[in-house]
Amino acid sequence: MVNQETDFKAVTPGLAKSNIIVRESESQLKISIPPKGIKGAALVTLIVIALWMFTILVWSVLLAMVKPVNMLYSLPFWAIGFWTLLKAIKMIRLKEEIIIESEFITLRRSTGQKREERKFERKDVKISLIEGSYYDYSGLNKRGQFPAVIYNEEAFGFGERSSTDEKNWLVNFINEKLNNYQYA
């Protein structure tokens, strides 16, 4: 038997501009949150990082002109710039998937080649919005609400950088599917 998947955009009144993709088959439901790409907040963050790195470059050259050993003072600032750049690139490339099967829910996060996956028993899972901190595009912690899988009184967040409407939709949609549908 061929397992056909039906692709459709998550279209509800508040999600006209959403990029969330839902695929449903007989055996599973897969919700994909694609990478945001270089636009909006991510673009501003990359511009700020570029300005930071350029400023440190000018400062390093000026320090080297005075005394080359003085360039060592700029090393922590270079490290901060590169760390922030790496975190920003990771957040820009982040792809998330929530997979609901008959007995398990899987949270999958991938950035390029690196992939993390957590599997939870479906009967012990609760999905809700929680208040907490998460990394934004600059790689810094940001506080706010985001959807999470609650499993054994521990929260595992997903969709942190989605809009408020998308976050609410994700929680409602996943809870509806958990309560109403069984996958073979």
C-alpha positions in Angstrom: 0.0 0.0 0.0 1.4 3.4 -1.0 1.6 5.9 1.8 0.4 9.2 0.2 1.1 12.5 2.0 -1.1 15.5 1.5 0.8 18.8 1.7 -1.1 21.9 2.7 -0.1 25.3 4.1 -1.3 26.0 7.6 -4.0 28.4 6.7 -6.2 29.9 9.4 -7.4 33.5 9.7 -4.4 34.6 11.7 -1.8 32.6 9.7 -2.1 34.0 6.2 1.7 34.6 6.0 2.7 31.4 7.8 5.4 29.1 6.3 4.5 26.2 8.6 3.9 23.1 6.5 1.7 20.2 7.7 2.0 16.7 6.1 -0.4 14.0 7.1 -0.4 10.3 6.2 -2.0 7.2 7.5 0.9 6.6 9.9 1.9 10.0 11.0 1.4 13.8 11.1 4.5 15.9 10.4 4.6 19.7 11.1 7.6 21.5 9.6 8.8 24.9 10.7 11.2 25.9 7.9 14.3 28.1 8.5 13.4 31.8 8.6 16.3 32.8 6.3 18.0 36.1 6.0 15.2 38.7 6.4 13.8 41.0 9.0 15.4 40.6 12.4 18.0 38.2 11.1 19.2 40.7 8.5 19.5 43.5 11.0 21.4 41.1 13.3 23.9 40.2 10.6 24.4 43.9 9.7 25.1 44.8 13.4 27.5 41.8 13.6 29.3 43.1 10.5 29.6 46.6 11.9 30.9 45.1 15.2 33.6 43.1 13.3 34.6 46.1 11.2 34.9 48.3 14.3 37.1 45.6 16.0 39.2 45.3 12.8 39.9 49.1 12.8 40.6 49.1 16.5 43.0 46.1 16.1 44.9 47.9 13.3 45.2 51.0 15.4 46.5 49.0 18.4 49.0 47.2 16.1 50.3 50.6 14.9 51.0 51.6 18.5 52.5 48.3 19.6 51.8 44.9 18.0 51.4 43.1 21.4 48.5 45.5 22.2 46.4 43.6 19.6 45.9 41.0 22.3 43.4 43.4 23.9 41.1 42.9 21.0 41.0 39.1 21.2 37.9 38.9 23.5 36.0 41.3 21.3 36.8 39.1 18.2 35.7 36.1 20.2 32.4 37.7 21.0 31.9 38.8 17.4 32.6 35.3 16.0 30.5 33.6 18.7 27.5 35.9 18.0 27.9 35.3 14.2 27.9 31.5 14.7 24.8 31.6 16.9 23.0 33.9 14.5 23.8 31.6 11.5 22.6 28.6 13.6 19.3 30.3 14.4 18.8 31.5 10.7 19.3 27.9 9.4 17.2 26.2 12.2 14.5 23.8 10.8 12.1 22.2 13.2 9.8 19.2 12.8 7.1 17.8 15.1 6.2 14.3 14.2 3.1 12.6 15.8 2.8 8.9 15.4 0.6 6.3 17.1 2.7 5.9 20.2 5.3 8.7 20.0 5.9 12.4 19.4 9.2 13.4 18.0 10.8 16.8 18.1 13.5 17.2 15.5 15.8 20.2 15.1 18.4 20.5 12.4 20.8 23.2 11.3 22.6 22.0 8.2 24.3 18.7 9.0 23.7 18.8 12.7 20.5 17.2 13.9 18.9 16.8 17.4 16.0 14.5 18.0 13.9 13.8 21.1 11.2 11.1 21.3 8.4 11.1 23.8 5.7 8.6 24.6 2.4 10.1 23.3 0.3 9.1 26.3 2.5 11.1 28.8 2.7 14.3 26.7 1.0 17.6 27.1 1.5 20.5 24.7 1.1 24.1 26.0 2.6 27.6 25.8 5.2 28.2 28.5 7.0 31.3 29.7 10.8 31.1 29.4 13.9 32.1 27.6 15.2 31.1 24.3 17.9 32.1 21.8 16.9 34.8 19.3 18.8 35.5 16.0 21.6 37.4 17.8 22.4 34.3 19.8 21.3 36.1 23.0 18.6 34.9 25.4 15.2 36.4 25.0 12.2 35.9 27.3 8.7 35.2 26.1 6.1 32.5 25.5 6.6 29.6 23.2 5.1 26.1 22.6 6.6 23.2 24.4 6.1 19.5 24.9 5.7 18.9 28.6 7.0 15.4 29.4 7.6 14.2 33.0 7.3 17.8 34.3 10.1 18.9 31.9 9.5 21.3 29.0 11.0 20.9 25.6 10.4 24.0 23.5 9.8 24.4 19.8 8.8 27.2 17.4 10.3 29.9 19.6 10.9 32.3 16.8 7.5 31.9 15.3 4.9 34.7 15.5 2.5 34.8 18.4 -0.4 33.7 16.1 1.7 30.8 14.8 2.6 29.7 18.4 -1.0 29.7 19.5 -2.1 27.9 16.3 0.6 25.2 16.8 -0.5 24.5 20.4 -4.2 24.4 19.5 -3.6 22.3 16.3 -1.3 19.7 17.9 -3.6 19.3 20.9 -6.6 18.9 18.6 -4.7 16.2 16.7 -3.6 14.4 19.8 -7.1 14.3 21.2 -9.0 13.4 18.1 -6.8 11.3 15.8 -5.0 8.0 16.1 -2.3 7.1 13.7 -1.7 3.5 12.8 
